[in-house]
């Protein structure tokens, strides 16, 4: 797969992420006002990162761009995939105080006051160790 093909696959996955965001805004169409978080730059950074994650996930599947519907679907499903992975990590941390093994991440200690955010990120990346 060439660079242009990868870019096309990424774009189709990102389109799926954009469609999910569009749906979120469509649901707000009858609201009396926009949520407060929409005025914060952090929300928009996370939104762009989730859209990009849809593109990355679609690219990682290794499909070519002729599977456009599947790639858009993968991009749209990425927030759900990441949410499922995060909830699995949280339930693993709650049930087993010392998770081990490939693919098991722990948020153990994430609610402890006085723990630096950078330490929590380091623990998350290092599978809770």
URRA-V449531 format. One line per field, one symbol per residue. phi: phi as a letter, one per 30 degrees, with the letter a starting at -180 (. if undefined). psi: psi as a letter, one per 30 degrees, with the letter a starting at -180 (. if undefined). A space follows every 10 residues. Layout:
phi: ???
psi: ???
This chain:
phi: .dddddddde dddddedddd dddedddddc ddadddddcc dddddddddd dddddddddd didcddcedd dddddddeed dddddddddd dddddbdbdb jdiccbceid cddjcdeddd dddddchic
psi: kleeeeeeee eeeeeeeeee eeeeeefgfg lflkleffgk eeeeeeeeee eeeeeeeeef fgllffheee eeeeeffeee eeeeeeeeee eeeefjfikl lkfjlkgkgf gkkfkkeeee eeeeeghg.
